[in-house]
């Protein structure tokens, strides 16, 4: 039986799920997108030409089969081109969200910074909810797909949250929600 997906019809449910997954956009903040664009620009304008130059110099040294410099430069080129494709793919599959343009509702949403108190230890933690590629726990940025972010999404100040962690359930209370 054919199943609709927008204007597309699929005979196989597995193909439909793959296409649905591929059609989903990944949220990313403006800052995260800018960092990726800057890295992409550096790879294309600085590193790629330097690697091409290194390959050319290594070729001049003679026999390529025994030329370690040539093989090292080719390996660098492979890594560089792979990273360029990866970044281009991430940017193409992302939905860049300007946090400052989102309405302030008092609820935890993508891009919000939430301060929570652990109800057992009374420790406070502060996290900004960002895209998967921007996550850095040490910097206080957690992925929108992380257990903590999934648990607090949609919550307001004063709400209690249970985070399912590998070590067991952790109870938090939302103390502050900032849209910065």
C-alpha positions as CSV (number, residue, x, y, z in Angstrom):
1,X,0.0,0.0,0.0
2,X,1.3,3.5,-0.8
3,X,1.7,5.9,2.1
4,X,1.6,9.7,1.7
5,X,4.4,12.0,2.9
6,X,3.7,15.5,1.7
7,X,3.4,15.1,-2.0
8,X,5.5,12.0,-2.1
9,X,4.2,8.4,-1.9
10,X,6.2,5.5,-0.6
11,X,5.5,1.8,-1.2
12,X,7.9,0.7,1.5
13,X,7.5,2.0,5.1
14,X,11.3,1.7,5.7
15,X,12.0,4.0,2.8
16,X,9.4,6.5,4.1
17,X,11.1,6.6,7.6
18,X,14.5,7.2,6.0
19,X,13.2,10.0,3.9
20,X,11.4,11.5,6.9
21,X,14.6,11.4,8.9
22,X,16.5,13.0,6.0
23,X,13.9,15.8,5.6
24,X,14.1,16.9,9.3
25,X,16.1,20.1,10.0
26,X,18.4,20.2,12.9
27,X,18.1,23.4,15.1
28,X,21.2,25.5,15.4
29,X,21.8,28.9,17.0
30,X,23.1,31.9,15.0
31,X,26.4,31.7,16.9
32,X,26.8,28.0,16.1
33,X,26.1,28.6,12.4
34,X,28.6,31.5,12.4
35,X,31.3,29.3,14.0
36,X,30.8,26.6,11.4
37,X,30.9,29.1,8.5
38,X,34.1,30.6,9.9
39,X,35.7,27.1,10.1
40,X,34.5,26.3,6.6
41,X,35.9,29.5,5.3
42,X,39.3,28.8,6.9
43,X,39.4,25.3,5.6
44,X,38.6,26.4,2.0
45,X,40.8,29.6,1.9
46,X,43.7,28.7,4.2
47,X,44.2,25.0,4.8
48,X,43.1,23.6,1.5
49,X,45.6,25.8,-0.5
50,X,48.4,25.0,2.0
51,X,47.8,21.3,1.6
52,X,47.8,21.6,-2.2
53,X,51.1,23.4,-2.0
54,X,52.5,20.7,0.3
55,X,51.4,18.0,-2.2
56,X,53.1,19.9,-5.1
57,X,56.3,20.2,-3.1
58,X,56.3,16.5,-2.1
59,X,55.8,15.5,-5.8
60,X,58.9,17.4,-6.8
61,X,61.0,15.1,-4.5
62,X,60.6,12.2,-6.8
63,X,59.3,8.6,-6.4
64,X,55.8,8.9,-4.9
65,X,55.6,5.3,-3.6
66,X,58.4,5.9,-1.1
67,X,57.6,9.6,-0.4
68,X,56.3,9.9,3.2
69,X,55.7,13.7,2.8
70,X,53.5,13.1,-0.1
71,X,51.4,10.4,1.7
72,X,51.1,12.6,4.8
73,X,50.0,15.6,2.7
74,X,47.4,13.4,0.9
75,X,46.1,12.1,4.2
76,X,45.8,15.7,5.4
77,X,43.9,16.6,2.2
78,X,41.5,13.7,2.8
79,X,40.8,14.9,6.4
80,X,40.3,18.5,5.2
81,X,38.0,17.5,2.4
82,X,36.0,15.3,4.7
83,X,35.6,18.0,7.2
84,X,34.5,20.5,4.5
85,X,31.8,18.1,3.4
86,X,30.7,17.4,6.9
87,X,30.3,21.1,7.7
88,X,28.5,21.8,4.4
89,X,26.1,19.0,5.2
90,X,25.5,20.3,8.7
91,X,24.8,23.8,7.5
92,X,22.5,22.4,4.7
93,X,20.5,20.3,7.2
94,X,20.3,22.9,9.9
95,X,17.6,25.4,10.7
96,X,19.3,28.5,12.1
97,X,17.2,30.0,14.8
98,X,17.8,33.6,16.0
99,X,17.2,33.3,19.7
100,X,16.7,37.1,20.1
101,X,13.7,37.0,17.8
102,X,11.9,34.3,19.7
103,X,9.1,35.5,22.0
104,X,9.8,35.5,25.7
105,X,7.2,33.2,27.2
106,X,8.9,32.2,30.4
107,X,9.1,28.6,29.2
108,X,12.2,26.7,28.5
109,X,12.7,26.6,24.7
110,X,15.5,26.1,22.3
111,X,18.2,28.7,22.9
112,X,17.0,29.5,26.4
113,X,19.4,29.5,29.4
114,X,17.9,27.7,32.3
115,X,19.1,27.7,35.9
116,X,18.1,24.7,38.0
117,X,18.6,23.4,41.5
118,X,19.2,19.8,42.3
119,X,16.6,19.0,45.0
120,X,18.8,16.4,46.6
121,X,22.2,18.2,46.8
122,X,20.9,21.8,46.5
123,X,23.6,22.4,43.9
124,X,22.6,24.8,41.1
125,X,23.4,24.3,37.5
126,X,23.0,26.7,34.5
127,X,22.7,25.5,30.9
128,X,21.9,27.0,27.6
129,X,20.0,24.6,25.3
130,X,21.7,24.6,21.9
131,X,22.0,22.4,18.8
132,X,23.8,19.1,18.8
133,X,27.0,20.4,17.2
134,X,27.3,23.3,19.6
135,X,27.0,21.4,22.8
136,X,29.9,21.9,25.3
137,X,29.0,21.0,28.9
138,X,32.1,22.8,30.3
139,X,30.8,26.0,28.7
140,X,27.3,25.4,30.0
141,X,25.8,24.5,26.7
142,X,23.8,21.2,26.3
143,X,22.3,19.6,23.3
144,X,18.6,19.9,22.6
145,X,18.6,16.1,22.4
146,X,20.3,15.6,25.8
147,X,18.2,14.0,28.7
148,X,18.4,17.2,30.7
149,X,17.2,19.4,27.8
150,X,14.4,17.0,26.9
151,X,13.2,17.0,30.5
152,X,13.1,20.8,30.9
153,X,11.7,21.8,27.5
154,X,8.4,23.6,28.0
155,X,8.8,24.0,31.8
156,X,8.5,27.2,33.7
157,X,10.1,28.7,36.8
158,X,9.0,26.7,39.9
159,X,8.4,23.5,37.9
160,X,10.0,20.3,39.2
161,X,11.8,18.1,36.6
162,X,12.9,14.5,36.8
163,X,15.9,13.8,34.7
164,X,16.5,10.2,33.8
165,X,20.3,9.7,34.1
166,X,22.4,6.5,33.9
167,X,23.1,6.8,37.6
168,X,19.3,7.1,38.4
169,X,16.6,9.8,38.4
170,X,17.7,13.3,39.4
171,X,15.2,15.8,40.7
172,X,15.6,19.5,39.7
173,X,13.6,22.6,40.2
174,X,13.6,25.3,37.5
175,X,14.8,28.5,39.2
176,X,15.3,30.9,36.3
177,X,14.7,30.9,32.6
178,X,16.5,33.5,30.4
179,X,16.1,34.2,26.7
180,X,19.5,35.7,25.9
